[in-house]
Amino acid sequence: MIIAKSILAYFFHWPISFATLAATLSHVALFHGRTIWEQIRASFGDKFVDVHTRIMKKNYDPVPQWWFYSLLILIIGLALLTCKGFGRQLKLPYWGVLLGIDK
């Protein structure tokens, strides 16, 4: 009897879960789709400037690009050192770190 109840719960659970997800996405698209689309277009067009962006641009200088590149090289170096160190306990080869680098 317990198995029959669990199978019945299983067959009701999955369709209701998918229906709930589809209803949520449909609701957001229908009721808030225009606002979301306008915000996306404004953010890509660099027209959208919220209060936080204005304060940051007013009070702070932009960070030079070489700073990000130097941090990238430092972090990759530390990752390679970590993988080769610790008595090879991590068992991650150097090429695993290099393959893990994403855009």
All heavy atoms as an XYZ file, in Angstrom:
847
protein
N       0.813     -1.195      0.000
C       0.000      0.000      0.000
C       0.863      1.269      0.000
O       0.514      2.260     -0.633
C      -0.919     -0.057      1.227
C      -1.940      1.017      1.253
S      -3.090      0.755     -0.105
C      -4.174      2.076      0.155
N       1.986      1.193      0.709
C       2.873      2.346      0.771
C       3.483      2.620     -0.605
O       3.625      3.765     -1.020
C       3.977      2.127      1.832
C       3.356      2.089      3.219
C       5.036      3.206      1.748
C       4.326      1.737      4.305
N       3.823      1.564     -1.327
C       4.404      1.732     -2.650
C       3.400      2.350     -3.603
O       3.735      3.231     -4.400
C       4.909      0.374     -3.187
C       6.067     -0.121     -2.318
C       5.351      0.494     -4.631
C       6.537     -1.504     -2.655
N       2.164      1.950     -3.514
C       1.129      2.513     -4.383
C       0.935      3.998     -4.097
O       0.753      4.801     -5.023
C      -0.180      1.761     -4.198
N       0.995      4.384     -2.828
C       0.859      5.802     -2.479
C       2.039      6.607     -2.991
O       1.881      7.732     -3.463
C       0.721      5.971     -0.968
C      -0.616      5.568     -0.431
C      -0.697      5.848      1.049
C      -2.037      5.423      1.603
N      -2.116      5.663      3.038
N       3.250      6.048     -2.906
C       4.410      6.789     -3.373
C       4.407      6.908     -4.904
O       4.811      7.926     -5.449
C       5.699      6.138     -2.888
O       5.838      4.853     -3.434
N       3.950      5.856     -5.600
C       3.853      5.937     -7.059
C       2.809      6.963     -7.456
O       3.000      7.755     -8.381
C       3.541      4.546     -7.653
C       4.748      3.634     -7.489
C       3.154      4.658     -9.125
C       4.516      2.213     -7.905
N       1.695      6.981     -6.761
C       0.643      7.954     -7.039
C       1.149      9.376     -6.779
O       0.901     10.285     -7.583
C      -0.585      7.656     -6.182
C      -1.835      8.451     -6.493
C      -2.327      8.110     -7.889
C      -2.909      8.152     -5.475
N       1.876      9.567     -5.700
C       2.442     10.887     -5.409
C       3.460     11.289     -6.470
O       3.524     12.452     -6.865
C       3.100     10.881     -4.027
N       4.224     10.325     -6.958
C       5.204     10.587     -8.010
C       4.518     11.052     -9.290
O       4.944     12.002     -9.930
C       6.021      9.318     -8.259
C       7.003      9.423     -9.383
C       8.224     10.067     -9.199
C       6.728      8.886    -10.631
C       9.140     10.166    -10.221
C       7.630      8.979    -11.656
C       8.836      9.618    -11.455
O       9.732      9.712    -12.474
N       3.437     10.370     -9.670
C       2.741     10.725    -10.898
C       2.014     12.055    -10.811
O       1.764     12.691    -11.818
C       1.759      9.615    -11.302
C       2.427      8.446    -11.939
C       2.307      7.180    -11.409
C       3.206      8.608    -13.072
C       2.929      6.100    -11.992
C       3.836      7.534    -13.673
C       3.696      6.274    -13.126
N       1.684     12.497     -9.611
C       1.071     13.817     -9.455
C       2.113     14.910     -9.283
O       1.904     16.051     -9.672
C       0.111     13.844     -8.267
C      -1.225     13.263     -8.567
C      -1.681     12.147     -7.896
C      -2.028     13.831     -9.541
C      -2.908     11.607     -8.194
C      -3.266     13.298     -9.846
C      -3.706     12.174     -9.167
N       3.227     14.562     -8.694
C       4.245     15.562     -8.385
C       4.873     16.145     -9.649
O       4.989     17.363     -9.777
C       5.329     14.943     -7.497
C       6.505     15.824     -7.287
N       6.454     16.928     -6.473
C       7.753     15.784     -7.799
C       7.628     17.531     -6.502
N       8.437     16.857     -7.284
N       5.316     15.316    -10.577
C       6.028     15.800    -11.757
C       5.171     16.670    -12.668
O       5.613     17.752    -13.067
C       6.648     14.637    -12.529
C       7.882     14.161    -11.851
C       8.009     13.058    -11.064
C       9.141     14.816    -11.833
N       9.268     12.971    -10.570
C      10.008     14.051    -11.030
C       9.647     15.975    -12.407
C      11.318     14.386    -10.802
C      10.955     16.313    -12.186
C      11.783     15.530    -11.388
N       3.956     16.265    -13.030
C       3.155     17.152    -13.881
C       2.816     18.478    -13.202
O       2.825     19.529    -13.854
C       1.884     16.351    -14.163
C       2.247     14.940    -13.923
C       3.302     14.955    -12.887
N       2.561     18.434    -11.921
C       2.249     19.681    -11.207
C       3.483     20.575    -11.146
O       3.381     21.796    -11.287
C       1.688     19.374     -9.806
C       0.284     18.776     -9.952
C       1.659     20.611     -8.933
C      -0.316     18.282     -8.672
N       4.662     19.974    -10.981
C       5.888     20.774    -10.951
C       6.136     21.456    -12.293
O       6.462     22.645    -12.342
C       7.083     19.890    -10.605
O       6.951     19.370     -9.315
N       5.975     20.721    -13.379
C       6.168     21.314    -14.701
C       5.111     22.367    -14.997
O       5.407     23.406    -15.592
C       6.163     20.231    -15.779
C       7.414     19.405    -15.790
C       7.348     18.032    -15.680
C       8.667     19.993    -15.908
C       8.499     17.264    -15.686
C       9.814     19.241    -15.922
C       9.735     17.865    -15.805
N       3.868     22.109    -14.591
C       2.805     23.086    -14.812
C       3.069     24.357    -14.010
O       2.829     25.472    -14.490
C       1.453     22.493    -14.432
N       3.576     24.223    -12.792
C       3.888     25.385    -11.966
C       5.001     26.209    -12.600
O       4.925     27.444    -12.648
C       4.312     24.930    -10.554
O       3.281     24.131     -9.995
C       4.583     26.103     -9.650
N       6.029     25.548    -13.097
C       7.129     26.263    -13.749
C       6.644     26.978    -15.003
O       6.965     28.153    -15.222
C       8.256     25.289    -14.093
C       9.469     25.885    -14.792
C      10.144     26.914    -13.909
C      10.432     24.795    -15.186
N       5.858     26.292    -15.815
C       5.337     26.912    -17.035
C       4.416     28.080    -16.711
O       4.443     29.117    -17.376
C       4.593     25.868    -17.868
N       3.589     27.944    -15.672
C       2.692     29.032    -15.280
C       3.472     30.238    -14.769
O       3.118     31.388    -15.064
C       1.712     28.549    -14.211
N       4.537     29.992    -14.035
C       5.347     31.103    -13.524
C       6.016     31.862    -14.662
O       5.982     33.103    -14.702
C       6.413     30.570    -12.550
O       5.762     29.870    -11.493
C       7.248     31.685    -11.986
N       6.622     31.127    -15.586
C       7.279     31.789    -16.718
C       6.268     32.521    -17.602
O       6.536     33.629    -18.073
C       8.059     30.766    -17.537
C       9.264     30.135    -16.835
C       9.885     29.061    -17.710
C      10.276     31.187    -16.452
N       5.099     31.922    -17.803
C       4.062     32.592    -18.603
C       3.571     33.857    -17.919
O       3.357     34.889    -18.570
C       2.890     31.645    -18.831
O       3.306     30.507    -19.519
N       3.372     33.789    -16.624
C       2.906     34.963    -15.875
C       3.906     36.110    -15.978
O       3.526     37.255    -16.238
C       2.669     34.596    -14.411
C       2.417     35.779    -13.546
N       1.202     36.433    -13.528
C       3.214     36.444    -12.682
C       1.270     37.451    -12.692
N       2.481     37.474    -12.156
N       5.173     35.801    -15.758
C       6.202     36.843    -15.830
C       6.272     37.423    -17.235
O       6.362     38.645    -17.415
C       7.571     36.279    -15.383
C       8.684     37.254    -15.690
C       7.553     35.959    -13.905
N       6.221     36.559    -18.250
C       6.303     37.043    -19.632
C       5.104     37.904    -19.997
O       5.245     38.944    -20.645
C       6.425     35.864    -20.590
N       3.910     37.509    -19.574
C       2.709     38.244    -19.958
C       2.524     39.541    -19.166
O       2.119     40.563    -19.713
C       1.476     37.360    -19.796
C       1.378     36.206    -20.791
C       0.209     35.298    -20.433
C       1.250     36.720    -22.204
N       2.796     39.510    -17.874
C       2.522     40.669    -17.037
C       3.694     41.635    -16.937
O       3.494     42.828    -16.739
C       2.092     40.223    -15.636
C       0.699     39.692    -15.596
C       0.449     38.349    -15.774
C      -0.381     40.539    -15.399
C      -0.832     37.849    -15.751
C      -1.670     40.059    -15.374
C      -1.900     38.707    -15.554
N       4.919     41.125    -17.030
C       6.087     41.986    -16.841
C       7.047     41.944    -18.016
O       8.159     42.471    -17.936
C       6.843     41.587    -15.572
C       5.987     41.573    -14.349
N       5.495     42.717    -13.774
C       5.505     40.536    -13.617
C       4.762     42.395    -12.722
N       4.746     41.072    -12.609
N       6.653     41.314    -19.121
C       7.537     41.133    -20.261
C       7.987     42.436    -20.894
O       9.155     42.603    -21.239
N       7.067     43.372    -21.035
C       7.416     44.652    -21.663
C       8.440     45.415    -20.817
O       9.414     45.960    -21.329
C       6.167     45.499    -21.857
C       6.493     46.857    -22.466
C       5.268     47.572    -22.901
N       4.749     46.826    -24.063
C       3.561     46.996    -24.578
N       2.741     47.859    -24.054
N       3.177     46.305    -25.619
N       8.239     45.441    -19.508
C       9.174     46.136    -18.623
C      10.549     45.485    -18.664
O      11.568     46.179    -18.731
C       8.645     46.127    -17.183
O       7.321     46.645    -17.171
C       9.523     46.944    -16.265
N      10.574     44.162    -18.620
C      11.852     43.449    -18.660
C      12.558     43.714    -19.985
O      13.760     43.970    -20.016
C      11.629     41.941    -18.437
C      11.156     41.689    -17.006
C      12.892     41.143    -18.730
C      10.704     40.273    -16.749
N      11.811     43.664    -21.089
C      12.407     43.905    -22.403
C      12.955     45.320    -22.522
O      14.034     45.541    -23.068
C      11.383     43.627    -23.498
C      11.965     43.741    -24.856
C      11.711     44.719    -25.776
C      12.922     42.889    -25.462
N      12.438     44.513    -26.909
C      13.205     43.387    -26.745
C      13.575     41.737    -25.038
C      14.097     42.781    -27.597
C      14.467     41.142    -25.904
C      14.721     41.654    -27.154
N      12.227     46.311    -22.012
C      12.701     47.697    -22.056
C      13.968     47.869    -21.227
O      14.898     48.584    -21.627
C      11.612     48.643    -21.561
C      10.466     48.797    -22.529
C       9.309     49.586    -21.941
O       9.392     49.988    -20.756
O       8.322     49.795    -22.662
N      14.033     47.243    -20.071
C      15.226     47.331    -19.222
C      16.426     46.665    -19.900
O      17.545     47.173    -19.829
C      14.975     46.677    -17.863
C      14.009     47.431    -16.995
C      14.589     48.744    -16.524
O      15.784     48.915    -16.410
N      13.711     49.697    -16.271
N      16.198     45.541    -20.556
C      17.295     44.864    -21.247
C      17.820     45.725    -22.385
O      19.036     45.897    -22.549
C      16.822     43.484    -21.767
C      16.628     42.530    -20.598
C      17.828     42.896    -22.754
C      15.986     41.217    -20.981
N      16.926     46.281    -23.190
C      17.361     47.131    -24.298
C      18.074     48.377    -23.796
O      19.071     48.812    -24.370
C      16.167     47.534    -25.159
C      15.702     46.431    -26.050
C      14.756     46.920    -27.091
N      13.884     47.974    -26.569
C      12.930     48.566    -27.247
N      12.707     48.213    -28.481
N      12.182     49.496    -26.711
N      17.576     48.981    -22.715
C      18.210     50.174    -22.175
C      19.591     49.857    -21.605
O      20.521     50.658    -21.727
C      17.325     50.801    -21.106
N      19.739     48.705    -20.984
C      21.038     48.366    -20.394
C      22.074     48.070    -21.465
O      23.242     48.403    -21.309
C      20.900     47.182    -19.446
O      20.572     46.012    -20.147
N      21.689     47.448    -22.584
C      22.636     47.189    -23.659
C      22.942     48.456    -24.436
O      24.035     48.612    -24.964
C      22.111     46.121    -24.609
C      22.272     44.732    -24.068
C      21.180     43.905    -23.939
C      23.513     44.265    -23.682
C      21.328     42.635    -23.438
C      23.668     42.997    -23.181
C      22.572     42.169    -23.058
N      22.007     49.375    -24.504
C      22.232     50.619    -25.217
C      22.960     51.649    -24.378
O      23.207     52.754    -24.815
N      23.286     51.306    -23.139
C      23.982     52.195    -22.202
C      23.158     53.453    -21.913
O      23.700     54.495    -21.581
C      25.369     52.558    -22.731
C      26.375     52.720    -21.603
O      26.078     52.284    -20.477
O      27.444     53.276    -21.849
N      21.842     53.350    -22.053
C      20.965     54.467    -21.736
C      20.465     54.396    -20.303
O      20.055     55.379    -19.733
C      19.755     54.460    -22.676
C      20.096     54.604    -24.123
C      18.869     54.425    -24.967
C      19.252     54.286    -26.425
N      18.138     53.833    -27.240
N      20.461     53.193    -19.751
C      19.932     52.991    -18.408
C      20.997     53.318    -17.380
O      22.021     52.655    -17.305
C      19.480     51.543    -18.243
C      18.951     51.237    -16.878
C      17.739     51.747    -16.464
C      19.664     50.449    -16.004
C      17.249     51.471    -15.216
C      19.189     50.161    -14.751
C      17.975     50.669    -14.359
N      20.778     54.345    -16.621
C      21.712     54.727    -15.565
C      20.908     54.871    -14.282
O      20.126     55.805    -14.129
C      22.422     56.058    -15.909
C      23.382     56.430    -14.803
C      23.142     55.956    -17.226
N      21.097     53.928    -13.389
C      20.395     54.014    -12.120
C      21.194     54.863    -11.146
O      22.278     55.355    -11.438
C      20.121     52.620    -11.562
C      21.399     51.871    -11.228
O      22.453     52.286    -11.701
O      21.316     50.869    -10.499
N      20.664     55.032     -9.963
C      21.287     55.923     -8.977
C      22.663     55.405     -8.559
O      23.590     56.187     -8.332
C      20.349     56.121     -7.769
C      20.124     54.825     -7.012
C      20.880     57.184     -6.831
N      22.827     54.100     -8.489
C      24.110     53.530     -8.063
C      25.195     53.772     -9.116
O      26.337     54.083     -8.777
C      23.950     52.037     -7.790
C      22.868     51.737     -6.804
N      22.965     52.070     -5.481
C      21.663     51.169     -6.966
C      21.867     51.708     -4.859
N      21.052     51.159     -5.746
N      24.826     53.640    -10.383
C      25.794     53.890    -11.449
C      26.222     55.344    -11.462
O      27.403     55.654    -11.648
C      25.177     53.504    -12.804
O      24.703     52.160    -12.729
C      26.199     53.607    -13.917
N      25.281     56.238    -11.261
C      25.629     57.669    -11.234
C      26.581     57.989    -10.084
O      27.554     58.722    -10.257
C      24.361     58.515    -11.109
C      23.670     58.720    -12.429
C      22.504     59.615    -12.249
N      21.498     58.774    -11.599
C      20.389     59.198    -11.040
N      20.107     60.454    -11.012
N      19.527     58.372    -10.494
N      26.309     57.431     -8.915
C      27.178     57.697     -7.761
C      28.569     57.116     -7.990
O      29.580     57.763     -7.677
C      26.542     57.114     -6.477
C      25.283     57.909     -6.125
C      27.527     57.150     -5.311
C      24.481     57.305     -4.999
N      28.647     55.899     -8.556
C      29.948     55.284     -8.814
C      30.755     56.080     -9.833
O      31.951     56.287     -9.672
C      29.756     53.843     -9.301
C      29.251     52.888     -8.246
S      30.405     52.630     -6.903
C      31.606     51.638     -7.717
N      30.109     56.531    -10.910
C      30.824     57.303    -11.927
C      31.264     58.657    -11.388
O      32.283     59.194    -11.814
C      29.936     57.489    -13.157
C      29.836     56.241    -13.988
C      29.041     56.496    -15.247
C      28.997     55.235    -16.091
N      28.263     55.426    -17.338
N      30.495     59.210    -10.467
C      30.817     60.528     -9.916
C      31.978     60.454     -8.932
O      32.835     61.348     -8.903
C      29.576     61.090     -9.219
C      29.771     62.438     -8.600
C      28.485     62.901     -7.940
C      28.688     64.185     -7.182
N      27.479     64.581     -6.449
N      32.033     59.407     -8.122
C      32.996     59.353     -7.023
C      34.247     58.532     -7.299
O      35.222     58.657     -6.566
C      32.315     58.810     -5.767
C      31.256     59.757     -5.251
O      31.377     60.960     -5.379
N      30.206     59.208     -4.676
N      34.224     57.672     -8.300
C      35.361     56.784     -8.527
C      35.846     56.876     -9.969
O      35.059     56.991    -10.895
C      34.982     55.328     -8.220
C      34.624     55.103     -6.775
C      33.297     54.960     -6.383
C      35.605     55.041     -5.801
C      32.967     54.756     -5.062
C      35.290     54.836     -4.476
C      33.962     54.692     -4.118
O      33.643     54.501     -2.813
N      37.163     56.770    -10.136
C      37.755     56.714    -11.462
C      37.595     55.299    -12.016
O      37.547     54.328    -11.255
C      39.245     57.055    -11.404
C      39.479     58.500    -10.991
O      38.594     59.330    -11.284
O      40.532     58.778    -10.387
N      37.542     55.158    -13.328
C      37.467     53.799    -13.890
C      38.766     53.040    -13.648
O      39.854     53.616    -13.613
C      37.221     54.023    -15.380
C      37.587     55.437    -15.645
C      37.450     56.188    -14.357
N      38.641     51.740    -13.488
C      39.802     50.886    -13.228
C      40.477     50.579    -14.559
O      39.817     50.194    -15.521
C      39.354     49.583    -12.544
C      40.546     48.669    -12.284
C      38.631     49.892    -11.238
N      41.810     50.735    -14.643
C      42.496     50.444    -15.909
C      42.450     48.944    -16.230
O      42.400     48.096    -15.343
C      43.928     50.916    -15.669
C      44.057     51.136    -14.224
C      42.702     51.268    -13.635
N      42.493     48.637    -17.521
C      42.359     47.259    -17.984
C      43.534     46.391    -17.557
O      43.367     45.198    -17.316
C      42.212     47.262    -19.502
C      41.669     45.975    -20.067
C      40.235     45.704    -19.669
O      39.467     46.616    -19.426
N      39.882     44.446    -19.600
N      44.724     46.976    -17.449
C      45.887     46.178    -17.067
C      45.725     45.598    -15.675
O      46.311     44.554    -15.361
C      47.176     47.005    -17.151
C      47.245     48.148    -16.200
C      46.880     49.435    -16.441
C      47.702     48.109    -14.847
N      47.067     50.200    -15.319
C      47.584     49.401    -14.315
C      48.197     47.117    -14.018
C      47.920     49.719    -13.010
C      48.547     47.425    -12.718
C      48.409     48.718    -12.230
N      44.937     46.217    -14.828
C      44.706     45.720    -13.470
C      43.976     44.375    -13.527
O      44.321     43.432    -12.816
C      43.910     46.748    -12.680
C      43.597     46.334    -11.296
C      42.383     45.991    -10.814
C      44.505     46.202    -10.196
N      42.475     45.654     -9.497
C      43.771     45.776     -9.097
C      45.876     46.396    -10.054
C      44.350     45.538     -7.859
C      46.450     46.156     -8.817
C      45.692     45.754     -7.747
N      42.986     44.268    -14.391
C      42.247     43.010    -14.520
C      43.126     41.921    -15.109
O      43.051     40.757    -14.685
C      40.997     43.220    -15.387
C      40.003     44.148    -14.762
C      39.800     45.407    -15.292
C      39.262     43.765    -13.659
C      38.882     46.268    -14.734
C      38.340     44.619    -13.093
C      38.149     45.874    -13.621
N      43.953     42.267    -16.087
C      44.850     41.270    -16.672
C      45.886     40.784    -15.662
O      46.206     39.591    -15.614
C      45.547     41.821    -17.912
C      44.615     42.030    -19.075
C      44.610     43.222    -19.767
C      43.741     41.029    -19.476
C      43.756     43.425    -20.833
C      42.881     41.219    -20.531
C      42.894     42.415    -21.219
O      42.041     42.611    -22.260
N      46.416     41.678    -14.854
C      47.400     41.262    -13.851
C      46.753     40.369    -12.790
O      47.357     39.393    -12.346
C      48.075     42.479    -13.215
O      47.111     43.275    -12.554
N      45.511     40.671    -12.412
C      44.811     39.798    -11.463
C      44.538     38.429    -12.074
O      44.655     37.401    -11.394
C      43.488     40.431    -11.026
C      43.580     41.497     -9.948
C      42.204     42.079     -9.671
C      44.159     40.931     -8.681
N      44.195     38.395    -13.352
C      43.948     37.128    -14.028
C      45.198     36.267    -14.036
O      45.152     35.074    -13.717
C      43.469     37.390    -15.463
C      43.250     36.161    -16.329
C      42.071     35.345    -15.818
C      43.050     36.569    -17.765
N      46.325     36.856    -14.371
C      47.583     36.106    -14.403
C      47.957     35.623    -13.000
O      48.395     34.477    -12.815
C      48.696     36.972    -15.015
C      48.423     37.167    -16.506
C      50.062     36.353    -14.803
C      49.296     38.199    -17.164
N      47.770     36.463    -11.999
C      48.065     36.082    -10.613
C      47.197     34.915    -10.160
O      47.694     33.937     -9.580
C      47.859     37.288     -9.688
C      48.033     37.008     -8.202
C      49.492     36.756     -7.886
C      47.488     38.149     -7.388
N      45.904     34.970    -10.432
C      44.997     33.921     -9.989
C      45.272     32.607    -10.722
O      45.237     31.533    -10.115
C      43.532     34.369    -10.186
C      43.217     35.565     -9.297
C      42.568     33.241     -9.911
C      43.423     35.324     -7.823
N      45.563     32.682    -12.017
C      45.892     31.462    -12.756
C      47.185     30.856    -12.210
O      47.296     29.639    -12.034
C      46.001     31.744    -14.266
C      44.624     32.050    -14.832
C      46.628     30.564    -15.004
C      44.637     32.510    -16.266
N      48.152     31.709    -11.914
C      49.400     31.217    -11.323
C      49.176     30.554     -9.975
O      49.729     29.489     -9.691
N      48.365     31.163     -9.131
C      48.062     30.559     -7.826
C      47.295     29.254     -7.975
O      47.517     28.308     -7.213
C      47.280     31.547     -6.965
C      48.063     32.733     -6.423
C      47.148     33.703     -5.701
C      49.170     32.261     -5.504
N      46.401     29.184     -8.948
C      45.660     27.941     -9.174
C      46.596     26.831     -9.631
O      46.487     25.685     -9.178
C      44.553     28.169    -10.195
N      47.519     27.161    -10.551
C      48.482     26.159    -10.998
C      49.392     25.719     -9.855
O      49.693     24.526     -9.716
C      49.309     26.711    -12.156
C      48.566     26.896    -13.474
C      49.447     27.638    -14.470
C      48.125     25.568    -14.031
N      49.816     26.663     -9.034
C      50.654     26.331     -7.884
C      49.905     25.443     -6.898
O      50.459     24.481     -6.355
C      51.119     27.619     -7.195
C      52.005     27.450     -5.975
C      53.367     26.927     -6.401
C      52.143     28.755     -5.237
N      48.635     25.734     -6.696
C      47.831     24.930     -5.779
C      47.648     23.514     -6.311
O      47.710     22.547     -5.551
C      46.449     25.591     -5.562
O      46.642     26.904     -5.060
C      45.612     24.804     -4.590
N      47.419     23.380     -7.607
C      47.221     22.042     -8.177
C      48.499     21.227     -8.172
O      48.458     20.004     -8.012
C      46.677     22.156     -9.602
S      44.984     22.721     -9.622
N      49.631     21.864     -8.374
C      50.898     21.138     -8.367
C      51.410     20.913     -6.944
O      52.168     19.997     -6.693
C      51.952     21.909     -9.171
C      51.733     21.845    -10.651
C      51.873     20.425    -11.121
C      51.750     20.345    -12.622
N      51.782     18.979    -13.087
N      51.019     21.769     -6.033
C      51.480     21.656     -4.660
C      50.641     20.675     -3.851
O      49.875     19.873     -4.374
N      50.777     20.733     -2.565
C      50.034     19.901     -1.610
C      50.249     18.408     -1.847
O      49.348     17.600     -1.657
C      48.540     20.214     -1.632
C      48.201     21.602     -1.204
C      47.720     22.513     -2.107
C      48.393     21.997      0.104
C      47.422     23.806     -1.729
C      48.102     23.274      0.505
C      47.612     24.184     -0.410
N      51.431     18.049     -2.300
C      51.756     16.638     -2.479
C      50.872     15.953     -3.504
O      50.575     14.773     -3.368
N      50.400     16.683     -4.487
C      49.544     16.163     -5.570
C      48.260     15.532     -5.028
O      47.725     14.586     -5.583
C      50.297     15.157     -6.434
C      51.683     15.566     -6.849
C      51.836     16.169     -8.154
N      51.442     15.315     -9.272
C      51.033     15.845    -10.403
N      50.974     17.126    -10.530
N      50.713     15.085    -11.399
N      47.739     16.048     -3.917
C      46.509     15.510     -3.336
C      45.272     15.882     -4.142
O      44.270     15.173     -4.112
C      46.333     16.017     -1.902
C      47.322     15.453     -0.931
C      47.128     16.013      0.460
O      46.262     16.844      0.683
N      47.939     15.565      1.392
N      45.305     16.995     -4.848
C      44.127     17.430     -5.590
C      43.906     16.631     -6.867
O      42.792     16.561     -7.368
C      44.233     18.919     -5.925
C      44.250     19.858     -4.731
C      44.409     21.290     -5.201
C      42.976     19.722     -3.932
N      44.950     16.052     -7.396
C      44.894     15.224     -8.602
C      44.275     15.965     -9.797
O      43.589     15.371    -10.618
C      44.116     13.933     -8.338
C      44.781     13.035     -7.324
C      44.064     11.724     -7.230
C      44.579     10.737     -6.281
N      45.587     10.838     -5.436
N      44.495     17.268     -9.869
C      44.058     18.049    -11.018
C      45.290     18.455    -11.801
O      46.148     19.177    -11.296
C      43.288     19.298    -10.575
C      42.798     20.219    -11.679
C      41.743     19.504    -12.526
C      42.197     21.486    -11.095
N      45.432     17.994    -13.046
C      46.617     18.365    -13.835
C      46.561     19.835    -14.237
O      45.514     20.480    -14.177
C      46.536     17.449    -15.051
C      45.126     17.037    -15.145
C      44.560     17.082    -13.765
N      47.704     20.348    -14.667
C      47.767     21.761    -15.033
C      46.815     22.085    -16.174
O      46.239     23.154    -16.216
C      49.198     22.154    -15.410
C      49.656     21.608    -16.733
C      49.500     22.359    -17.876
C      50.206     20.346    -16.845
C      49.893     21.861    -19.115
C      50.592     19.845    -18.056
C      50.432     20.612    -19.185
O      50.810     20.114    -20.390
N      46.627     21.146    -17.097
C      45.765     21.425    -18.236
C      44.304     21.477    -17.807
O      43.467     22.065    -18.497
C      45.975     20.406    -19.348
C      45.903     18.973    -18.937
C      46.940     18.179    -18.588
C      44.719     18.173    -18.845
N      46.477     16.917    -18.275
C      45.117     16.906    -18.422
C      43.380     18.415    -19.052
C      44.213     15.873    -18.203
C      42.483     17.386    -18.845
C      42.906     16.124    -18.432
N      43.959     20.899    -16.661
C      42.595     21.007    -16.136
C      42.283     22.429    -15.712
O      41.185     22.932    -15.906
N      43.287     23.108    -15.154
C      43.105     24.515    -14.791
C      42.975     25.367    -16.044
O      42.111     26.247    -16.134
C      44.292     25.010    -13.927
C      44.198     26.500    -13.668
C      44.348     24.247    -12.625
N      43.805     25.092    -17.028
C      43.757     25.885    -18.268
C      42.457     25.653    -19.032
O      41.935     26.578    -19.650
C      44.966     25.551    -19.137
C      46.317     25.870    -18.508
C      47.454     25.463    -19.430
C      46.418     27.343    -18.160
N      41.913     24.442    -18.992
C      40.631     24.197    -19.639
C      39.477     24.843    -18.870
O      38.441     25.136    -19.442
C      40.361     22.682    -19.759
C      41.137     21.951    -20.842
C      40.847     20.460    -20.778
C      40.790     22.495    -22.202
N      39.673     25.052    -17.574
C      38.630     25.650    -16.756
C      38.499     27.154    -16.927
O      37.542     27.758    -16.450
N      39.456     27.768    -17.611
C      39.400     29.218    -17.816
C      38.324     29.510    -18.847
O      38.314     28.954    -19.939
C      40.761     29.755    -18.285
C      41.806     29.507    -17.215
C      40.664     31.244    -18.598
C      43.206     29.820    -17.665
N      37.423     30.389    -18.499
C      36.339     30.775    -19.397
C      36.522     32.234    -19.775
O      37.331     32.947    -19.220
C      35.010     30.559    -18.686
C      33.846     30.504    -19.643
O      34.064     30.616    -20.858
O      32.717     30.338    -19.166
N      35.741     32.667    -20.713
C      35.838     34.051    -21.173
C      35.799     34.969    -20.010
O      35.095     35.487    -19.417
C      34.729     34.386    -22.138
C      34.949     33.775    -23.488
C      33.874     34.260    -24.421
C      34.014     33.649    -25.764
N      33.002     34.116    -26.671
